[in-house]
Amino acid sequence: MSQSSMFPEAGAAPLAYASSLAFVPTRAAALARLDAFAPNMGSLYAKNRNRDDGPADRRYVSCLSPYLRHRLITEQEVIAAALNRFAFSTAEKFIQEVYWRTYFKGWLERRPWVWDLYTDDRDRRLNELSGDQATAYQAAVEGRTGIDGFDAWTKELIATGYLHNHARMWFASIWIFTLRLPWSLGADFFHRHLLDGDAASNTLSWRWVGGLHTKGKTYLARPSNIEKFTNGRFSPSPEDLAKEAPALEDDWNGEPGDPPGDLPLTSRDPAFLLLHEEDLGLETLPVEKARLVGVGLFVDPACRSAAPVGGLVSQFTQGAIDDTRHRAKTVVGCDAVIVPDEDNLLEAVTAAGANTVILPYLPVGPLRGPVARMTGRLAAEGFRVETMLRSHDRHAWPHASKGFFRLKKKIPSLIARERTPSLL
């Protein structure tokens, strides 16, 4: 079966409502959205965050995740916006949701083999799709299952690059327990189409629904819950959904390794800043002491999967790169260039007169391999390579060893530690 026929959703035409939830891939748009949603980060969010009123009404959720995904804005900036308006006790639920992303990132960082096992399983299952399973898979990714709600979420995801978190949970549960499709293929479908598609949050959320992240704890999509929290927009028949959610099984998790430690910049030599799509936060990176003589940008959204990545994902990611390129001159005083491979990077670093390359920490995920090869080439050529780890991650990841509760207890002290002039 050809790739185009197996993955027709990659080139699907946007639905009419796609423009109702437009994500502009710039830091300015992110800050505007942050400012607009800040008044809702207190009790309004806590009471209504599970409501999915559809893509035309997102008043109860921030829709900041695509920007956080690329760190066009940072977790510190979002948390600060909440605490500038509300006491911690009032904004606690919203802040906890910000830290869920941090938790998943830290958990996977300490178990990088889970990502490798996932990608191996995903690729094997994509190659083996055939017969009834291939038919069921295609019906699912094209929104042709006949299940009320599920088909609409499929089309909404493809058309907007976004789904409400509650819809993501229902979708994953139906995919795993009703359609009985492999969880790794569902995670891949999300990763290819979500603008906020993140290796850690996406993969581990799917494993959580299936009972693999927290062993034995699953999430069952119930018709009454869907009807209630979609305000009656969807009401699937009880006969259409699984009535039980038996936990999936594997032995992937293992014991956590050590988190990365402090990675301060030490070189004061002429430096070239290499940015990647995991962290485009020029304004908040601790580069004020670096002698920057050049900036490079690396992007490769296609590496998210062996299957085609959604057009909106590619457009948003490229737009974020373009915005960062335009901001670079003002923020760090250097022109930025696109470096699509190691040869171009070597040429750019040499032309800039740098002998050191610095880059934001690259977490576990699809970009780590390509960027490691690029920086490895530079190191082999005699260039010094230094990595910056933001303090938000450095302080929180040691507490992301098991369940979220361990990190949750530390949130007040982590915030107190972060509320300093430095955003490193």
LUMNUVO-217293 format. One record per residue (C-alpha): residue in three letters; x, y, z. Coordinates in steps of 0.5 Angstrom, whole numbers, plus 2048, in hexadecimal, padded with zeros to 3 digits. Layout:
BEGIN
rest, east, north, up
ALA, X, Y, Z
...
***
This chain:
BEGIN
rest, east, north, up
MET, 800, 800, 800
SER, 803, 807, 7FE
GLN, 805, 80C, 803
SER, 800, 811, 801
SER, 7FA, 80C, 801
MET, 7FC, 80A, 808
PHE, 7FC, 811, 80B
PRO, 7F7, 815, 807
GLU, 7F6, 819, 80D
ALA, 7FD, 81D, 80C
GLY, 7FB, 820, 806
ALA, 7F3, 821, 808
ALA, 7F0, 828, 807
PRO, 7EF, 82C, 80D
LEU, 7E8, 82D, 80F
ALA, 7E4, 833, 80F
TYR, 7E5, 834, 817
ALA, 7EC, 834, 816
SER, 7ED, 83B, 816
SER, 7E9, 83C, 81D
LEU, 7EF, 839, 821
ALA, 7F5, 83D, 81D
PHE, 7FC, 83C, 820
VAL, 801, 841, 81E
PRO, 808, 83E, 81F
THR, 80B, 844, 822
ARG, 80D, 846, 829
ALA, 809, 84D, 828
ALA, 803, 848, 827
ALA, 805, 844, 82D
LEU, 805, 84A, 832
ALA, 7FF, 84D, 82F
ARG, 7FB, 846, 830
LEU, 7FF, 846, 837
ASP, 7FC, 84D, 839
ALA, 7F5, 84B, 837
PHE, 7F4, 845, 83A
ALA, 7F8, 847, 841
PRO, 7F1, 849, 844
ASN, 7EE, 842, 843
MET, 7F4, 83F, 847
GLY, 7F1, 83F, 84D
SER, 7EA, 83B, 850
LEU, 7E7, 83C, 849
TYR, 7EC, 837, 846
ALA, 7EC, 833, 84C
LYS, 7E4, 832, 84B
ASN, 7E4, 831, 844
ARG, 7EA, 82F, 841
ASN, 7E7, 828, 83F
ARG, 7E2, 82B, 83B
ASP, 7E3, 82A, 834
ASP, 7DE, 82F, 830
GLY, 7E1, 82E, 829
PRO, 7E7, 832, 825
ALA, 7E2, 838, 825
ASP, 7E2, 839, 82C
ARG, 7E9, 838, 830
ARG, 7E8, 83D, 836
TYR, 7E9, 838, 83B
VAL, 7F0, 835, 839
SER, 7F6, 83A, 837
CYS, 7F8, 837, 830
LEU, 7FF, 838, 832
SER, 802, 831, 831
PRO, 804, 832, 82A
TYR, 808, 838, 82C
LEU, 80B, 835, 833
ARG, 80D, 82F, 82E
HIS, 812, 833, 82B
ARG, 813, 838, 831
LEU, 811, 83E, 82D
ILE, 80F, 83F, 834
THR, 811, 83B, 83A
GLU, 80E, 838, 840
GLN, 811, 83D, 844
GLU, 80E, 843, 840
VAL, 807, 83F, 841
ILE, 807, 83E, 848
ALA, 809, 845, 849
ALA, 803, 847, 846
ALA, 7FF, 843, 84A
LEU, 802, 845, 850
ASN, 802, 84D, 84E
ARG, 7FA, 84C, 84F
PHE, 7F9, 847, 854
ALA, 7FB, 844, 85A
PHE, 7FE, 83D, 859
SER, 7F8, 839, 85C
THR, 7F4, 83C, 857
ALA, 7F8, 83B, 851
GLU, 7FB, 834, 854
LYS, 7F7, 830, 84F
PHE, 7F9, 834, 849
ILE, 800, 834, 84B
GLN, 800, 82C, 84D
GLU, 7FE, 82B, 845
VAL, 804, 82F, 843
TYR, 809, 82B, 848
TRP, 805, 824, 844
ARG, 809, 826, 83E
THR, 810, 827, 842
TYR, 80E, 821, 846
PHE, 80E, 81D, 83F
LYS, 814, 820, 83D
GLY, 818, 81E, 843
TRP, 815, 817, 843
LEU, 817, 815, 83C
GLU, 81E, 819, 83D
ARG, 81F, 814, 842
ARG, 81D, 80E, 83E
PRO, 81F, 80F, 837
TRP, 81E, 808, 835
VAL, 817, 809, 835
TRP, 817, 80E, 82F
ASP, 81B, 809, 82C
LEU, 817, 803, 82D
TYR, 811, 807, 82B
THR, 814, 809, 824
ASP, 816, 802, 823
ASP, 80F, 7FF, 824
ARG, 80C, 805, 820
ASP, 810, 804, 81A
ARG, 80F, 7FC, 81B
ARG, 807, 7FD, 81B
LEU, 807, 802, 816
ASN, 80B, 7FD, 811
GLU, 806, 7F7, 813
LEU, 800, 7FB, 812
SER, 7FB, 7F6, 80E
GLY, 7F5, 7F3, 80D
ASP, 7EF, 7F5, 812
GLN, 7F4, 7F9, 817
ALA, 7F6, 7FD, 811
THR, 7EF, 7FE, 80F
ALA, 7ED, 800, 816
TYR, 7F3, 805, 817
GLN, 7F1, 808, 810
ALA, 7EA, 809, 813
ALA, 7ED, 80C, 819
VAL, 7F2, 811, 816
GLU, 7ED, 813, 811
GLY, 7E7, 814, 816
ARG, 7E3, 80E, 813
THR, 7E1, 80A, 819
GLY, 7DA, 80C, 81A
ILE, 7DC, 80E, 822
ASP, 7D8, 814, 824
GLY, 7DE, 819, 826
PHE, 7E4, 815, 824
ASP, 7E3, 816, 81C
ALA, 7E2, 81E, 81E
TRP, 7E8, 81E, 822
THR, 7EC, 81B, 81D
LYS, 7EA, 820, 818
GLU, 7EB, 826, 81D
LEU, 7F2, 823, 81E
ILE, 7F4, 823, 817
ALA, 7F1, 82A, 815
THR, 7F3, 82E, 81B
GLY, 7F9, 82A, 81E
TYR, 7F6, 82A, 825
LEU, 7F1, 826, 829
HIS, 7EF, 828, 830
ASN, 7F2, 824, 835
HIS, 7EC, 820, 838
ALA, 7EB, 81E, 830
ARG, 7F2, 81C, 830
MET, 7F0, 817, 836
TRP, 7EA, 815, 833
PHE, 7ED, 814, 82C
ALA, 7F3, 810, 82F
SER, 7EE, 80B, 833
ILE, 7E9, 80A, 82D
TRP, 7EF, 808, 828
ILE, 7F2, 803, 82D
PHE, 7EC, 800, 831
THR, 7E7, 801, 82C
LEU, 7EA, 800, 825
ARG, 7F0, 7FC, 828
LEU, 7F5, 7FF, 824
PRO, 7FC, 800, 826
TRP, 7FE, 805, 82B
SER, 804, 807, 827
LEU, 801, 808, 821
GLY, 7FC, 80D, 824
ALA, 801, 811, 828
ASP, 805, 811, 821
PHE, 7FE, 814, 81E
PHE, 7FE, 81A, 823
HIS, 805, 81B, 823
ARG, 805, 81C, 81B
HIS, 7FF, 821, 81C
LEU, 7FF, 825, 822
LEU, 803, 82B, 822
ASP, 805, 82A, 829
GLY, 807, 823, 828
ASP, 80C, 822, 82D
ALA, 810, 81B, 82D
ALA, 80F, 81B, 835
SER, 808, 81D, 836
ASN, 805, 81A, 830
THR, 808, 813, 831
LEU, 808, 813, 838
SER, 800, 815, 838
TRP, 7FF, 80F, 834
ARG, 802, 80B, 838
TRP, 7FE, 80D, 83E
VAL, 7F8, 80C, 83B
GLY, 7FA, 805, 839
GLY, 7FC, 803, 840
LEU, 803, 803, 83E
HIS, 806, 80A, 842
THR, 803, 809, 848
LYS, 802, 801, 848
GLY, 7FB, 7FE, 848
LYS, 7F8, 805, 848
THR, 7F4, 806, 842
TYR, 7EF, 80C, 83F
LEU, 7E8, 809, 83D
ALA, 7E4, 80E, 838
ARG, 7DD, 80E, 83A
PRO, 7D7, 810, 836
SER, 7D4, 814, 83C
ASN, 7DB, 818, 83D
ILE, 7DC, 81A, 836
GLU, 7D4, 81C, 836
LYS, 7D5, 820, 83C
PHE, 7DC, 824, 83B
THR, 7DA, 825, 833
ASN, 7D4, 828, 835
GLY, 7D0, 823, 831
ARG, 7D4, 824, 82B
PHE, 7D5, 81D, 82B
SER, 7D2, 817, 82E
PRO, 7D4, 811, 82C
SER, 7D0, 80A, 82C
PRO, 7D2, 806, 832
GLU, 7D2, 800, 82D
ASP, 7D8, 804, 829
LEU, 7DD, 805, 82F
ALA, 7E1, 7FF, 833
LYS, 7DE, 7FE, 83A
GLU, 7E5, 7FC, 83D
ALA, 7EC, 7FF, 83C
PRO, 7F0, 7F9, 83E
ALA, 7F7, 7FB, 83F
LEU, 7FC, 7FA, 839
GLU, 803, 7F7, 83C
ASP, 80A, 7F8, 83A
ASP, 811, 7F8, 83E
TRP, 814, 7FF, 83B
ASN, 814, 804, 841
GLY, 819, 801, 845
GLU, 81D, 805, 84B
PRO, 81F, 80C, 849
GLY, 825, 80F, 848
ASP, 828, 815, 84A
PRO, 826, 81C, 848
PRO, 82B, 820, 844
GLY, 82E, 825, 849
ASP, 830, 82C, 849
LEU, 833, 82E, 842
PRO, 836, 835, 842
LEU, 839, 839, 83C
THR, 841, 839, 83E
SER, 844, 83C, 837
ARG, 845, 843, 836
ASP, 847, 842, 82F
PRO, 843, 844, 829
ALA, 83D, 840, 829
PHE, 838, 83D, 824
LEU, 831, 83C, 827
LEU, 82E, 836, 824
LEU, 826, 836, 825
HIS, 821, 830, 823
GLU, 81A, 830, 823
GLU, 81A, 82D, 82A
ASP, 81C, 834, 82D
LEU, 81B, 83A, 829
GLY, 81B, 83F, 82F
LEU, 820, 844, 82D
GLU, 81E, 849, 832
THR, 81E, 844, 838
LEU, 825, 840, 837
PRO, 82B, 842, 83B
VAL, 82F, 844, 836
GLU, 831, 84B, 839
LYS, 838, 84A, 83B
ALA, 839, 846, 834
ARG, 83D, 849, 82E
LEU, 838, 848, 829
VAL, 83B, 849, 822
GLY, 835, 845, 81E
VAL, 82F, 841, 81F
GLY, 82C, 83B, 81B
LEU, 825, 837, 81B
PHE, 824, 830, 81A
VAL, 81D, 82D, 819
ASP, 81B, 826, 816
PRO, 813, 825, 818
ALA, 813, 81F, 813
CYS, 818, 81B, 818
ARG, 812, 81B, 81D
SER, 810, 814, 819
ALA, 811, 810, 813
ALA, 80A, 811, 811
PRO, 808, 818, 80E
VAL, 808, 81E, 813
GLY, 802, 822, 812
GLY, 802, 829, 80E
LEU, 800, 82D, 814
VAL, 806, 82A, 818
SER, 80B, 82C, 813
GLN, 808, 833, 812
PHE, 808, 835, 819
THR, 80F, 832, 81A
GLN, 812, 836, 815
GLY, 80E, 83C, 816
ALA, 811, 83C, 81D
ILE, 818, 83B, 81B
ASP, 817, 841, 816
ASP, 814, 845, 81C
THR, 81A, 843, 820
ARG, 81F, 845, 81A
HIS, 81C, 84C, 81A
ARG, 81C, 84D, 821
ALA, 824, 84B, 821
LYS, 826, 851, 81F
THR, 823, 855, 824
VAL, 824, 851, 82A
VAL, 82B, 84E, 829
GLY, 82E, 853, 824
CYS, 82F, 84E, 81F
ASP, 82C, 84C, 818
ALA, 829, 845, 818
VAL, 82A, 83F, 813
ILE, 827, 839, 812
VAL, 82B, 833, 812
PRO, 828, 82D, 80F
ASP, 82E, 828, 810
GLU, 835, 827, 813
ASP, 838, 82A, 80D
ASN, 834, 830, 80D
LEU, 835, 831, 815
LEU, 83D, 830, 814
GLU, 83D, 835, 80F
ALA, 839, 83A, 813
VAL, 83D, 839, 819
THR, 843, 83A, 815
ALA, 841, 840, 811
ALA, 83F, 844, 818
GLY, 846, 843, 81B
ALA, 843, 83F, 821
ASN, 847, 839, 824
THR, 841, 837, 829
VAL, 83A, 835, 828
ILE, 835, 836, 82D
LEU, 82E, 833, 82D
PRO, 828, 832, 831
TYR, 827, 82B, 834
LEU, 824, 826, 830
PRO, 81F, 822, 833
VAL, 81E, 81A, 831
GLY, 81A, 81A, 82B
PRO, 81B, 81A, 823
LEU, 820, 820, 823
ARG, 825, 81D, 828
GLY, 828, 819, 823
PRO, 829, 81D, 81D
VAL, 82B, 823, 821
ALA, 830, 81E, 825
ARG, 833, 81D, 81E
MET, 834, 824, 81C
THR, 837, 826, 822
GLY, 83C, 820, 822
ARG, 83E, 822, 81C
LEU, 840, 829, 81E
ALA, 844, 825, 824
ALA, 848, 821, 820
GLU, 84A, 827, 81C
GLY, 84C, 82A, 822
PHE, 847, 82F, 824
ARG, 844, 82F, 82C
VAL, 83D, 82D, 82D
GLU, 839, 830, 833
THR, 832, 82E, 835
MET, 82D, 833, 839
LEU, 828, 82F, 83E
ARG, 823, 834, 840
SER, 822, 834, 848
HIS, 81B, 833, 847
ASP, 81D, 82C, 845
ARG, 823, 82B, 849
HIS, 81F, 82C, 84F
ALA, 819, 828, 84E
TRP, 81B, 822, 84A
PRO, 81F, 81F, 850
HIS, 817, 81E, 853
ALA, 815, 81B, 84C
SER, 817, 814, 84E
LYS, 810, 810, 84F
GLY, 809, 813, 850
PHE, 807, 81A, 84F
PHE, 805, 81B, 856
ARG, 80D, 81B, 858
LEU, 80E, 821, 854
LYS, 807, 824, 856
LYS, 809, 825, 85D
LYS, 80F, 829, 85B
ILE, 80C, 82E, 857
PRO, 80B, 834, 85C
SER, 813, 833, 85E
LEU, 815, 833, 856
ILE, 811, 839, 855
ALA, 814, 83D, 85B
ARG, 81B, 83B, 858
GLU, 819, 83D, 851
ARG, 816, 844, 853
THR, 81D, 847, 852
PRO, 820, 84C, 84D
SER, 823, 846, 849
LEU, 81F, 842, 844
LEU, 825, 83D, 843
***
